[in-house]
Amino acid sequence: MAKIMVAEDQNDLVEFLRDILEMQNHQVVATASNGEEAVEVFNKARPDVLFLDIAMPKKDGKAALAEIMAAHPDAKVVMVTALDDMDTIQECTAKGAVAYIVKPFNLDDIKRAISVALD
């Protein structure tokens, strides 16, 4: 069982991810609804895996990723986005993201991302 944090500004997706993750015996220990909050909450919660949306208010996911990775180089971050764009994927990977899932995603996408993050 992994401790998971979800940073996503769409409440319905937060609940969808929570349901999927808990069905897989993971524990959602924290959530955040914007990039600034994501950094603050991550620093306190120190989850095993962070699902981080790219398009969020106050600070986008790419900026939050860079800040989190600078402070916690061992962080396991899975980027979540509606953009299926190779440049964005490469930028996030270069900043330290371990996996990337594109909305709309399904159970297999989530399982694969967690497997990569925890491997």
JOCORQUI-V911353 format. One record per pair of residues at least 24 apart in sequence whose ideal C-beta (glycine too) atoms are under 6 Angstrom apart, sorted by sequence separation. I is the first residue (numbers start at 1). J is the second residue. D is the distance in Angstrom with one decimal. If there is no record, write none. Layout:
i=I j=J d=D
i=I j=J d=D
This chain:
i=1 j=25 d=5.1
i=2 j=26 d=4.8
i=3 j=27 d=5.5
i=4 j=28 d=5.2
i=9 j=33 d=5.1
i=34 j=58 d=4.1
i=35 j=59 d=2.9
i=1 j=26 d=5.7
i=5 j=30 d=4.4
i=6 j=31 d=5.0
i=7 j=32 d=4.2
i=35 j=60 d=5.7
i=39 j=64 d=5.3
i=52 j=77 d=5.4
i=54 j=79 d=6.0
i=3 j=29 d=4.6
i=38 j=64 d=4.7
i=42 j=68 d=5.4
i=69 j=95 d=5.9
i=49 j=76 d=4.8
i=50 j=77 d=4.8
i=51 j=78 d=5.0
i=52 j=79 d=5.7
i=53 j=80 d=4.8
i=54 j=81 d=4.1
i=69 j=96 d=3.8
i=39 j=67 d=5.0
i=35 j=64 d=4.0
i=39 j=68 d=5.9
i=51 j=80 d=5.4
i=66 j=95 d=5.1
i=65 j=95 d=5.1
i=7 j=38 d=3.7
i=78 j=113 d=4.5
i=78 j=117 d=5.8
i=5 j=45 d=5.6
i=76 j=117 d=4.1
i=5 j=47 d=3.9
i=4 j=47 d=5.6
i=3 j=47 d=4.7
i=3 j=48 d=4.8
i=4 j=49 d=5.1
i=5 j=50 d=4.7
i=6 j=51 d=4.9
i=7 j=52 d=4.8
i=8 j=53 d=4.4
i=2 j=48 d=4.2
i=2 j=49 d=5.6
i=9 j=56 d=4.8
i=49 j=117 d=4.5
i=20 j=107 d=5.9
i=20 j=110 d=5.3
i=2 j=118 d=6.0
